[in-house]
């Protein structure tokens, strides 16, 4: 019995995973500084926009990678939640 195993697509997946690791590393640690006035909703929203732009900038070189794109979107949601919590605590 002969079994043929087709591994097509593995190179693409390996490339996407390598890009994902690079993107994760670029978002590890401090990659942007934002500031806001806790009681000023406009200031908080501006900080959130700046943070999202910073994430988008870091992930932009991998715009065709769906894994990185999903990670960037989840990162922005997490950072936004964190900023809103900080504003609420400090306000």
PyMOL commands that set and color helices and strands:
alter all, ss='L'
color gray80, all
select helices_A, chain A and resi 10-27+41-62+66-90
alter helices_A, ss='H'
color red, helices_A
deselect
rebuild
show_as cartoon
